[in-house]
């Protein structure tokens, strides 16, 4: 197998495939959330103590202190749309469509904003619960220290990579 003369020639395939895989996983998780399994129930499995499932009293407390349902559902629908956008732009990047780069930059900014908004939407109304329940505090910390950095890794990397001069020049040659 021969090595490409310019290693940058393989980046669209690698990044495009990553976007497709991550977009598919995001779509799956977003559909689970829309189907009734909240992000917090999924997150509860990440804390090192507890019974694996949310206790009914904790679940009721979280539900009673949640933000407006229409806003929560809207944010979940936005996540579905963003995952579909990432999937599509990953496919376009594989095909070296010049607009894929700009749309992935747009996706990155939208996804960062949506992730931070959803984090705030989940936790600002539940400030009192965070202070009074150890399990809820652990869920908050798990989302803050594990989930949010993982959510933001791909969009931040895409913003860095796709804004490099060499990459922008290569994308402009795809026309």
TAFEN-V793266 format. One record per helix or strand of 2 or more residues. SS is the DSSP state (H for helix, E for strand). FROM is the first residue (numbers start at 1). TO is the last residue. Records with the same first field share a line. If there is no record, write none. Layout:
# TAFEN-V793266
SS: FROM-TO + FROM-TO
This chain:
# TAFEN-V793266
H: 7-34 + 39-44 + 56-64 + 69-94 + 99-132 + 134-162 + 165-172
